[in-house]
Amino acid sequence: MNWRTLLTTTLQLYQQVARDTWKNVQHNWWIALLPLVYGLIFLITGVIAAQLGMLGGFLLGFVLALCTSSYLYFIAGVVAGNRMTFAELRESWRPCLNPVMTVLFFFFVVQLALSMILPGMAGAGLISLLINLTLLIVLNPIPEIVYQGRSEGFDMLQESVDFLRENGIEWFAPLVVISLLSFVAPLPFMAVVSQSGNLSAPTVGGNELLFGSATGILMAILSAVLLYVLMVFRGLLFRALASGTRRQRLYRAGLS
């Protein structure tokens, strides 16, 4: 394999994805503020759920799934190059709901199993951290697979593994670079990068909008904007990488 050509081709792919991201987000800038709306919905639901005991936990999970489904609906439209309208919010809750609930149920089962197995074990906290970190890495493309993938149900988990087996380096490299910016800029880059691979990402800023300071509100808005741009970038990058293998990209580069 010609690694120099592969590097050049991959950098060109990143440049094209970045250009498409900038173009697409400008046409739908208002979607960047949706996580703030979801954050308020989740905050209000939390107040209600606190009075319902165990039923409240299920209510919170369902509302989280609804907000995530809605957000991915809009991200899918932006990635496809469509102009989205606020009126579509009414129909945005259902299209991705089933796959989102499937993935969230999987994480619920994992956390339930950990809560039953780990207590009392030596190093339980470290084991739990390592398992959750592994899931965050192995299932990082799950948000994109929900609205672009070829699989349904728990087969989405295997599709995530297969995608990373073929494209893991190309997928994680820009995310690592963006994460490193958190060390040189006073913005929540690291938190946003971590959230972008987690289906609980879209609910942000509820407390800040109702009770926060001006600085807190500004940081919540910045987090929502950064999350939006990164989610569109991830969606376009996933589409580009999933359309072919490394060898196919090298072959196309050789013909150009």
Order of alpha helices (4+ residues) and beta strands (2+ residues): alpha-alpha-alpha-alpha-alpha-alpha-alpha-alpha-alpha-alpha-alpha
